Amino acid sequence: QVQLVESGGGLVQAGGSLRLSCVASGISVSAFTLGWYRQAPGKERELVAQITRGGSTNYPDSVKGRFTISRDSAKNTVYLQMNSLKPEDTAVFYCKANGIYYSYWGQGTQVTVSS
């Protein structure tokens, strides 16, 4: 059974930092393209960071320079380091593993940034 379990969310003041973790079981994170997504109330879920099997990363302009995705294959974990957080970053953050045939989502972790 595949599980992705996110943690590390919480309440932080604007300008602060958080590091989210997504621990995978049942799959190897090194075999998938991994992504972090967020969904704010009333908005669609959007990609905020992606790392390919080869290690290439991709970020939208809204978070570029502030967010960093990384992968630790030994711990089977993907991370999202978020710096200089803004109130508009408030959302539920999800990790996703994209395979050739299947994709898997975590249950999400809430990030709230106060002004």
Backbone hydrogen bonds, N-H to C=O, Kabsch-Sander energy under -0.5 kcal/mol:
donor,donor_aa,acceptor,acceptor_aa,energy
3,Q,25,S,-2.5
5,V,23,V,-2.3
6,E,4,L,-0.6
7,S,21,S,-2.0
10,G,110,Q,-0.8
12,V,112,T,-2.6
14,A,114,S,-2.4
15,G,85,L,-3.2
16,G,13,Q,-2.2
18,L,82,M,-2.1
20,L,80,L,-2.7
21,S,7,S,-2.6
22,C,78,V,-1.9
23,V,5,V,-2.4
24,A,22,C,-0.5
24,A,76,N,-2.6
25,S,3,Q,-2.3
29,V,27,I,-0.6
31,A,28,S,-2.0
32,F,29,V,-1.2
33,T,98,N,-2.0
34,L,32,F,-0.5
34,L,51,I,-2.7
35,G,96,K,-2.7
36,W,49,A,-2.7
37,Y,94,Y,-3.2
38,R,46,E,-2.5
39,Q,92,V,-2.1
43,K,40,A,-2.4
46,E,38,R,-2.9
48,V,36,W,-3.1
49,A,36,W,-1.5
50,Q,58,N,-1.6
51,I,34,L,-2.7
52,T,56,S,-2.6
55,G,52,T,-1.4
58,N,50,Q,-1.9
63,V,60,P,-1.5
64,K,60,P,-1.4
66,R,63,V,-2.5
67,F,63,V,-2.1
68,T,81,Q,-2.3
70,S,79,Y,-1.7
72,D,77,T,-3.1
73,S,71,R,-0.6
76,N,72,D,-0.7
77,T,72,D,-2.0
78,V,22,C,-2.2
79,Y,70,S,-2.8
80,L,20,L,-2.2
81,Q,68,T,-3.0
82,M,18,L,-3.2
82,M,80,L,-0.6
83,N,66,R,-2.2
83,N,81,Q,-0.5
84,S,15,G,-0.6
85,L,16,G,-2.3
89,D,86,K,-2.4
90,T,87,P,-1.8
91,A,111,V,-2.0
92,V,39,Q,-2.1
93,F,91,A,-0.5
93,F,109,T,-3.1
94,Y,37,Y,-2.7
96,K,35,G,-2.6
97,A,104,Y,-2.5
98,N,33,T,-3.3
98,N,96,K,-0.6
99,G,97,A,-0.7
99,G,102,Y,-2.8
104,Y,97,A,-2.2
106,G,95,C,-2.1
107,Q,4,L,-0.7
109,T,93,F,-2.0
111,V,91,A,-2.8
112,T,10,G,-2.8
114,S,12,V,-2.5
114,S,112,T,-0.6
